[in-house]
């Protein structure tokens, strides 16, 4: 995957937004350097975050409270999701108000990387569930300054007709980092503490170079709302009169909720729905993970540039949602281990395509250039909240005694409604 965007930014009137200090053509950074910077930034924060959220938090809880680990993991996951949702919204809004000679987003990227690394370094020192939860929540509140600010780089500095390619670079880095992070964390399940400081170093070493490779435009001369009570309330107000913004939110939220209802229950589906032993289920999970890694990468690399070339966002996202639905049909109709591998491969292809194009779409439904960070923070909660709700919905259905088949059917309905929501957007093709 090339980290170079198609053409230099230094061309007049290429951006879709009114000319502003951060979106003019006076960039000192070539597209090649911006591409490499985005790759490093995406890789650095997702590597650390996926290792923590995917494996290490569960491993740490199992060490501290083995008898209550399932319940406590659920509590910790819910608390971290709430903290992440709040942090993305708040940090996004603060980045819109930031005025420095290093730009609006760079200071918060640095804050997120340094504070996140500090919290990761503290985690081995926690010796109780309470202290671990406190550090974990502090990590979510502070670290998310980085992804919140990073999201706004796309509408700030990349022309609308090249954001699919940029999203593919950034998303491809995240896919690779997520896989490597999970694999690395799996080696430390019995003793997670040694990996936490390594993640802290990796976060700093991979994420911070972005601000040197691709420095932002100074923002000191940009107008800003007064930082009194009225100005702050305006900065944190939800957009009004922006139906496309909320249709985009609904589409992302529902498509991911429908997918995660199945994807996040892979192990239990293999053991309870298909009837495999724990050992055989573990083998299938590994095979399915490898298959999805390949197809996610393929979908990410292909869909973003193709979306830029044809000048359309909604059709690629609709095709991605169709792949989600097709993937769900396989285990519904054909409950075997092979069908779950096919589910992972097909849904992975759709997820890769969705992530690369959807990120570009989100930047094109923003109601105001002055509140990009905050509005993207709101849209990004459509990523985090479904991850919390999906297991609750699935477990709620199964616990009633209805089994897993209704879960597949509800997933298909939710995915279908999500696809329709995307097509309700009028301002983007």
Number of C-alpha atoms within 10 A of each C-alpha: 12 13 22 17 23 15 11 13 23 15 12 10 13 17 21 13 16 10 13 13 18 19 24 21 18 13 19 13 16 16 21 18 19 23 25 21 25 28 25 25 28 27 27 29 30 24 26 29 24 20 24 23 17 17 21 26 22 20 22 27 22 20 18 15 13 12 11 11 17 14 9 18 17 15 13 22 19 16 17 23 21 18 19 26 23 18 22 32 23 21 26 32 27 23 25 22 25 19 19 16 14 16 20 27 33 27 20 25 25 21 17 29 28 21 23 29 25 19 22 28 20 19 24 17 12 16 12 14 17 10 14 21 21 16 20 24 21 18 24 25 24 24 30 30 29 28 24 31 29 21 23 24 20 23 24 23 20 21 18 19 19 23 26 35 29 30 27 31 28 25 29 26 25 23 22 18 23 24 19 18 24 20 15 16 25 16 13 17 18 12 14 22 20 12 22 23 18 14 24 23 19 19 26 22 15 19 26 23 18 25 19 11 18 21 19 24 22 16 20 15 10 15 10 14 13 12 12 9 9 10 13 15 11 16 22 16 12 12 17 9 8 13 16 22 24 21 20 24 23 19 27 28 24 23 31 26 27 30 25 20 24 24 20 14 14 21 16 16 21 22 17 12 16 17 15 18 12 13 10 13 20 16 12 20 19 12 16 22 16 15 19 25 20 16 21 26 23 18 26 31 23 19 27 30 24 17 24 20 13 12 15 17 26 21 16 21 28 20 15 28 29 19 22 28 26 17 26 28 18 19 23 17 11 12 17 17 21 15 20 27 24 19 27 29 24 25 27 29 27 30 28 29 32 30 26 31 34 25 25 26 24 23 23 21 22 23 17 11 16 16 24 24 31 30 30 27 26 24 25 23 22 21 18 19 18 23 21 20 14 22 19 14 18 23 15 13 17 15 11 8 8 11 14 19 16 14 22 22 15 16 27 23 15 21 25 20 15 25 23 16 21 27 18 16 19 11 10 16 12
